[in-house]
Amino acid sequence: MIVYLNGEYMEAENAKISPLDRGFIFGDGIYDVTPSYNGKMVGFQLHLNRMKNGLDAIGIPNPLTDGEWEEIASNLSEKNGGQNLGIYFQISRGNEGRRFHGFPHDLKPTIFGMVIKIDSYPKMPDRKNQIGLKVVSSEDMRWRQCNIKSTAILGNVLHFQESFALNKDETIMFNSTNELTEGSISNVFIVKNGIVATPILDHQLLPGISRHMAIESLRSDGSIEVQERVISMDEVREADEVWITNSSKHIAPVVELDEQPVGNGLVGPVWEKAMSIYCKAMFEF
């Protein structure tokens, strides 16, 4: 695999970063992943804007222009065969040469880019042939700034491991007042009586790009009502359909929650219609 590191492209095994880099010592950095199919990226500007917002939130100056980020992304795709790839960027505060908690002044950020293999471009949906996901739930034990896509995601990793250890696909989380937050690697939607709902954005959840694209494409189409509001876990358990969204799965239906069927236990018709709308619009973002 060809990767990018601080202005150079190289084989992954030749990429070297100091153990004193703050990204390694503190998880002091931001990351983002954009899906790309045959060199055509999905929602790249949205991903870039979120990455820049994250850098601003933790006080790291954006080291490149939008055009430079796009050029690196395109080069990484081309140098790694094009096909079905997630373009991964990670920016840390850099290497001060010591371990010290306070932010150093005028430090050059470390920029790293690589590709991740992802599933092929989503075809037009057919719920009869779609495999639904099986998930578990857990109280959200992460920090209170989950809206920042920090590289310090141990909380998410531990929550994902809860599902992985049980041979399930994802962990859906709720806060101390039994309100739905998000999944360990996804945002969450529910459907009840044909109405789609998802938690409103706040510090408890990441502003997912696929979440945004799903909401905007459905609202633009106008045939499915979408609400952003507080959702209780009781509503999740009583939902007709549950979906998760992220940049690799786009919109994925859930058929089982905590060993119990979601709705009738089958992939639902609202998902099929919503995914069809999403697929038609996904390259417009």
Residue, then its C-alpha position, 0 to 999 in steps of 0.5 A: m500500500i502506498v501512503y502519504l506522510n508529510g509531503e511524500y508518498m511511500e510504501a506503508e512499511n517505509a513510513k516512520i513517525s516519532p514515538l514522541d509525536r503527540g498523536f502517538i502519546f496523547g491521541d492528540g489529532i483528528y482523522d476522517v475517512t472518505p469513500s471513493y469508488n473508481g477514483k470518484m469520492v463521495g461527499f469529499q467537501l463535507h468530510l473536509n469541512r468536518m475535518k477542518n471543524g475538528l482541527d479548529a475545535i482542538g486548536i490545530p492549524n489546518p496545514l493544507t488548502d482544500g485543493e491540496w487535500e483533494e490532490i492528495a486524496s486523488n493521488l492515494s486513490e490512483k496509486n492504490g488502484g482506484q477501485n473501492l477505497g476509503i481515503y483516510f487522513q490523520i493530522s496530529r499536533g506534531n512532535e515537540g520532542r518531549r512528552f508535555h501536556g500543554f500545547p506547544h507553540d508553532l509546531k508543524p502538524t504531522i499529516f498522514g494519509m492511507v487507503i482502506k478497502i471498503d465494500s463495492y459501490p452500493k447497488m439499488p436496494d432489494r430488501k428481500n436480498q439484503i442481509g440485516l445487521k444484528v446489534v447490541s446496546s450499551e450505556d454510553m461511557r465515552w467522553r462528552q465531546c463525541n462531536i469531535k472526530s478525534t483519533a483518541i477513540l478508545g471509548n468507541v473501540l471498547h464499545f465496538q468490542e462489546s458487539f464484536a465479542l458476541n459476533k454481532d455487528e455494532t453496539i448502539m449506545f444510550n446515555s444516563t437518561n436512556e436516550l439514544t446517542e449513536g453507534s460505536i462506528s455509526n449514527v442511528f435512525i429509527v422508523k415508526n409508522g413510516i416516519v424516520a427519526t434520528p437524534i439531534l446533533d450535540h456533543q454526544l454524537l458525531p455529525g456523520i456525513s452519511r447521516h447528513m446525506a441521508i437526511e438531506s436526500l430524503r428531505s429533498d425527495g420529500s416522500i419520507e418524513v425525517q425528524e431530528r429529535v430526542i429518541s428514547m431507547d424504548e422507542v428504539r426497541e419498539a421501532d418498525e425499523v432501525w438503521i445505522t449510517n456511516s461512510s462504508k455502510h451508507i445506510a444499513p438495516v438492523v434486524e436484531l437488537d439485543e437478541q430481539p427482532v426489530g419490527n418483524g425481524l426483516v429488512g423493512p420497506v422504508w429502508e429500501k425506499a430510503m436507500s434507493i433515494y440515497c443511492k441516486a443522490m450520493f454523488e451530488f454531495 
